[in-house]
Amino acid sequence: MKSLSILTALLGLASATAIRSEARPQRTSYDGYKVLRVAAGDDAAKLNKIIADLDLETWKGAAKVGGHADVVIPPTKLAAFNAQAEGFETLTMHEDLGVSIANESGFQAYAGTADQSWFNSYHAYADHLTFLKDLVAAHPNQSEIVTSGTSVNGNAITGIRFWGSAGKGVKPAIVFHGTVHAREWITTMVAEYQAWYLLNNYGSDATVKSFVDKYEFYIFPVVNPDGFIYTQTTTRLWRKNRQANSGSSCVGRDINRNWPIQWSASGGASTSPCAEDYKGAKQSDAPETTALAAFLNKVKAAQGLKLYIDWHSYSQLFMSPYGYTCSAVPAKNTEYQSLARGAVAAIKAVYGTTFNYGPICSTIYKTTGTSVDYVFDVTGADYSFTLELRDTGANGFVLPAAQILPSGVEAWAGVNYLLANMK
């Protein structure tokens, strides 16, 4: 336990270094782009061919029979899409994506006080680091900055560690990862809300105090800092890290398809460097993945790992292992589904927001090389979940800032249920 405390203290110093970003190419413009939800009906193959032929981006993968595709259409291809997709039912998610992004990206200046007003707006990456430091400054006797390695570009993967009356390094750990996929900005804010709420209410709420006294928390709001910075400076809808690929001009690996768990299995990630779910040339060849796995394993060895949550958006899903197979589930799957069912009921009780739940593969799609499967099967956490936050498609990745605080509040209701009911 002492060795982990020394390690985290030393690593925490790295977060004070300057933020490292790439030379900035011209910012990607989404002016005039439309985002349409297109119902596939019985013609998923035809719809997917249209999307492929026009080289269009989709936000949640290919359409399935009876499902839909959320399609991003530049103005230069809109007429061709409308002609080829005639007869498909469509719903407009964003009439002008550029306008939606401009409205979302009107960052509120950080006042320098780690209070609830932080959750009124999205923020620049530098302000996220300052917010965490200010949160530690407000609770100096039970929290500290911690880092979980560095990114491709040398940015520290920065988080906050906090503990209760027993002191640090004593109780089983709970670890949250946010912004694994760079464009999922709501996950950054929701992860930070969990830290802010627990620390802010430790002295006044007996339930919160009992949780913080029982567990030690490590919350990393942005585990893909290079990608997140890139979404703020260059391309808002960037997903992957910013790692070069030998022999390809395409950049990045999906660091949630790169973990050393069923990495070689087919059907759960792409082998193309240009794909958004590119799994890498080999497992764990993304420095972020390697660092995050090593940190989690050290935490588990030093103090035990009770709960891991990987936060994503969008779709409103509360999911358990496994992603790599739809034919097997963990031995404790009955307990997993009971916890997920209770958590989504707790979430719904706040604002009426409905989450579906179940194993990853059968609930959303097959995924290989993911953190949730690795942390459960390899690291050996007692519980490992992934959430897809708001919404179900009205806004997708570009979620209005007015939904930040409600997202954090309802997510806390789900976390609260887990903390109260885990065995």
Number of C-alpha atoms within 10 A of each C-alpha: 15 10 11 17 15 11 16 18 15 13 19 22 14 20 21 13 10 11 16 15 16 12 7 9 9 9 13 13 14 21 15 17 20 20 26 22 21 20 22 22 15 12 15 20 14 14 24 20 12 16 22 13 10 15 11 15 18 20 17 15 15 20 23 17 13 11 14 22 23 23 23 21 23 20 14 10 13 16 12 12 17 11 9 15 16 9 9 13 13 18 13 16 19 22 13 17 22 18 15 17 20 13 13 17 18 13 14 14 12 16 11 12 13 20 15 12 12 24 22 15 20 23 22 17 17 11 16 21 20 16 22 23 21 16 24 21 15 15 14 12 13 19 23 22 27 26 27 26 25 24 24 19 17 17 21 29 25 28 28 22 25 27 25 22 12 14 14 22 20 17 22 17 26 24 20 23 24 27 27 30 26 28 25 27 26 27 30 27 25 27 25 25 24 21 23 20 16 19 22 18 13 18 10 9 11 10 15 19 18 15 18 22 17 18 25 28 26 26 25 28 30 30 33 30 30 28 31 29 24 23 20 18 18 17 19 25 21 20 24 26 27 25 20 14 15 10 7 10 10 15 17 25 28 29 29 23 26 30 29 21 21 20 21 16 13 13 13 23 25 18 16 15 22 15 16 21 23 22 31 24 15 13 19 21 17 25 19 27 27 20 19 19 22 15 18 22 18 17 22 19 14 19 18 23 28 21 23 24 23 23 25 27 23 23 20 20 25 25 28 28 28 28 26 24 20 16 8 13 17 15 8 10 16 11 14 22 17 13 22 25 17 15 26 24 19 23 23 17 14 15 12 11 17 18 23 17 23 20 25 26 22 15 16 17 15 17 24 28 26 27 31 27 27 21 26 21 16 14 21 19 22 16 22 26 24 22 23 21 25 27 21 16 22 16 17 21 23 25 21 17 19 13 15 23 20 17 22 21 18 23 25 23 18 23 18 18 19 18 21 12 12 13 9
